[in-house]
């Protein structure tokens, strides 16, 4: 009866191991001299290759031998250790692959931010007088008097300088205008990046776009350039210079501006400027202040 129980136990362990490794059985053969040509040779070699068994003697596996309860315990523990080791290895590999994918995705994607047509502002020069009307799809500038000549119109978008902890770069700009309504024309389009610093006198300008071309049409002009990495201290401006050089016929329409941003693989920096500490709103005003209102008392007054 004991030999029968051991035989049943041996079959059970063989079935467990076979079920565990059936999908990943190694093609290795020749691991033991007494398993060459055996129907389970590749399975036996797999558990030897993975450190689950070393056989019953050097070069011998005894494929038809019985398995004791003690041997079964060792086999099961080694199978569990192998599974844990393989899972940990797979986790490391998967995490590395996920990080590589994330880094690649973040550094090759593209984000487009649109400055609304109503965000244009006039910075008058040459004693110009303008009437500025803002519509949902454009800002209309009509010259109503003053010295004929050039004038400046500025737009300042709100751009993200970091995304998911990565620095952003400005890689392109598209500016839409309509100079076909009247005799005013666009004489220059510029994009500035104003790099501001807390240190006095250290502000600088980067100008990725400067296009001094006279334009009397209606179009959207697309500019691409070498990406400029942005920081939390940078401000981006777009400038259109209009030429108002005739009589009362001068009208210029400015539309949307699209900024093309590209995430980089570089981690974003923390803001270097000190944060302003806001005063607490819980403190009462000084008693001498005419606007002072004494807070209500929760108990009897002394």
Secondary structure as UniProt FT lines:
FT   HELIX           2..21
FT   TURN            22..24
FT   TURN            33..34
FT   TURN            36..37
FT   TURN            39..40
FT   HELIX           41..49
FT   TURN            50..51
FT   TURN            58..59
FT   TURN            63..64
FT   HELIX           69..108
FT   STRAND          111..115
FT   HELIX           117..119
FT   STRAND          120..123
FT   TURN            126..127
FT   STRAND          129..134
FT   STRAND          139..145
FT   STRAND          149..155
FT   STRAND          162..163
FT   TURN            164..165
FT   STRAND          166..178
FT   STRAND          185..195
FT   TURN            200..201
FT   STRAND          204..211
FT   STRAND          218..229
FT   TURN            232..233
FT   STRAND          234..244
FT   TURN            248..249
FT   STRAND          251..267
FT   TURN            287..288
FT   TURN            290..291
//
